[in-house]
Amino acid sequence: MRWDRTGQTIRGVYLDSAPYIGRVVESRAKYGGIVQHTVELFYPIRVFNDKNMRNRIIIEENEPFAIL
């Protein structure tokens, strides 16, 4: 499927706060047709001074990212 990015490596800036790079482990079309991707990060990120580091994030297809 064209929107399925499973297995692709992507990079971007999560929530305009933290640069990331990782591999898409799941793509799915949500109710209403919006596509979201679960990204397993190569390096953990911290978002908005949160004390916890994130190893996975969820982004939507309409957010800016680059396919590597």
C-alpha positions as CSV (number, residue, x, y, z in Angstrom):
1,M,0.0,0.0,0.0
2,R,1.2,3.5,-0.8
3,W,0.7,4.9,2.6
4,D,2.3,1.9,4.4
5,R,5.7,3.0,5.5
6,T,6.5,-0.1,7.6
7,G,10.2,-0.8,7.5
8,Q,11.2,2.6,6.2
9,T,13.8,4.8,8.0
10,I,12.6,8.3,8.6
11,R,13.8,11.5,10.4
12,G,12.2,14.7,11.5
13,V,11.5,16.9,14.5
14,Y,8.9,15.5,16.9
15,L,6.4,18.2,18.1
16,D,8.7,20.9,16.9
17,S,10.9,20.0,20.0
18,A,13.1,17.0,19.5
19,P,15.0,15.8,16.4
20,Y,14.5,12.0,15.8
21,I,15.6,9.2,13.5
22,G,14.1,5.8,13.5
23,R,12.3,2.9,11.7
24,V,8.6,2.8,11.1
25,V,7.3,-0.4,12.8
26,E,3.6,0.1,12.0
27,S,1.4,2.2,9.7
28,R,-2.3,2.4,10.1
29,A,-5.2,4.4,8.8
30,K,-7.2,5.8,11.7
31,Y,-10.9,6.4,11.6
32,G,-11.5,9.3,9.2
33,G,-8.6,8.3,6.9
34,I,-5.7,9.9,8.7
35,V,-2.6,7.7,8.5
36,Q,-0.4,7.4,11.6
37,H,3.0,5.7,11.9
38,T,4.6,4.2,15.0
39,V,8.3,4.9,14.9
40,E,10.9,3.0,16.9
41,L,13.7,5.4,17.5
42,F,17.4,4.7,17.0
43,Y,18.2,7.0,19.8
44,P,15.9,8.0,22.7
45,I,14.6,11.6,22.8
46,R,13.4,13.9,25.5
47,V,10.4,16.1,24.7
48,F,9.5,19.4,26.4
49,N,11.8,18.8,29.5
50,D,9.9,15.6,30.3
51,K,12.0,13.5,32.7
52,N,11.3,10.4,30.7
53,M,13.1,9.5,27.5
54,R,11.0,8.2,24.6
55,N,12.0,5.1,22.6
56,R,8.9,5.2,20.3
57,I,6.7,8.0,19.0
58,I,3.6,8.2,16.9
59,I,3.5,10.7,14.0
60,E,0.9,11.4,11.3
61,E,1.5,11.2,7.6
62,N,0.8,14.9,7.2
63,E,3.7,15.9,9.6
64,P,7.0,16.8,7.9
65,F,9.6,14.0,7.9
66,A,12.2,12.7,5.5
67,I,12.6,9.2,4.2
68,L,16.2,8.0,4.3
